[in-house]
């Protein structure tokens, strides 16, 4: 075992620990008080991003609820290195934002295509002017809504793009450099005293932090959180028909790791049959995952895991040989009726116990934790049919309009992300069906 393999679980456990996070927060708060500064939120808005359209609607609510200064910035779309499969991402973002809007009582309608370049440029100029005038918080929501409702995007007559002013170009470049320096790459992002919060999905974390700091205004009639996370189903239901829940996951995906047990529990409560559809990690398929993205995902996953009481953080990256050996045993584990138990044991082993699944000792601990015989597992490792299965699953994922994991399909409903399990639950429950796409 190399020194890096030996030390990685301990280092990651410290880096992702709640104790370290609390020390960072306390230090940031002491520095703020010494400066006599107000609580400050930096908000990064991507003009043609559906999630930014939702986030912009939330800015006046944040300003109403908390004693904070909100500094807005306009940023360009993320680069290809952090946003692979851009066309699929853009199409899915519109559909997902429409569902989020309906779920939380906001405004967004998927027009079926992005707004025109001219409309985006025009709105960007208006938003920059609002930043200059100090009215962005109040105006950004309405301007974003108007952009997505613009008739310009429905025109069949090609129109030249609106000219981008030098001031707008300069602002975008400076804002992008600031976002990169602070460690992020997406729009619809909030930065507060060293921590990032993406979209309205993570605003409850930011609100809880502000509440702990005593930054809440006197608004007793408002709910505790603007967009609280959905509760998991805790009781059995009787669906009208048996359904299949397809679970697309990667052993290297930390979000897959923290959602797997919740997926299996949801299936048990609804009587759904889980179909395990594993894929190779992006980096093992030749897709880049830059350091800033890896770092943010690790920190965000740790925060999400803590919020739901899921063990996570003492990790051993299973990229390469560990993942290949792990995937080779799934079909064998399913034949023993222990497929889900094995997936959970592998996820917990590499993401919470820091086991090296590429070693005999580490993989054996995982196999035996799943209640499976190691001597049979060693023979099953010789079976390479998993490679074609993983590729078939990847092709199925792309055919659904998705590309990343964890993803799920129930009937005609296909969704991406561990924070969309509520939408999967709705698809499984007879009382809340979704209309066909």
Protein Blocks (a to p, Z undefined) as FASTA:
>chain_A
ZZklmmmmmmmmmmmpmklmmmmmmmmmmmmmmnopacdddddddfklmklmmmmmmmmm
mmmmpccdddddddddddfklmghkllmmmmmmmmmmmmmmmnopacddehiacdfklmm
mmmmmmmmmmmnopmmmmmmmmmmmmmmpmklmpcbdcddddddfklmmmmmmmmmmmmm
nopabehiaceehiacehjklmmmmmmmmmmnopaccdfkbcfbfbacddddfbdcddfb
dcdddddddfklmklmmmmmmmmmmmmmnopacdddddddfklnopacdfklmmmmmmmm
mmmmmmnopaehiacdfehjlmmmmmmmmmmmmmnopmmmmmmmmmmmmmmnopafkbmk
lmmmmmmmnopafklmmmmmmpcklmmmmmmmmmmmmmnopabdcdddehjbccedjklm
mmmmmmmpmklccddZZ
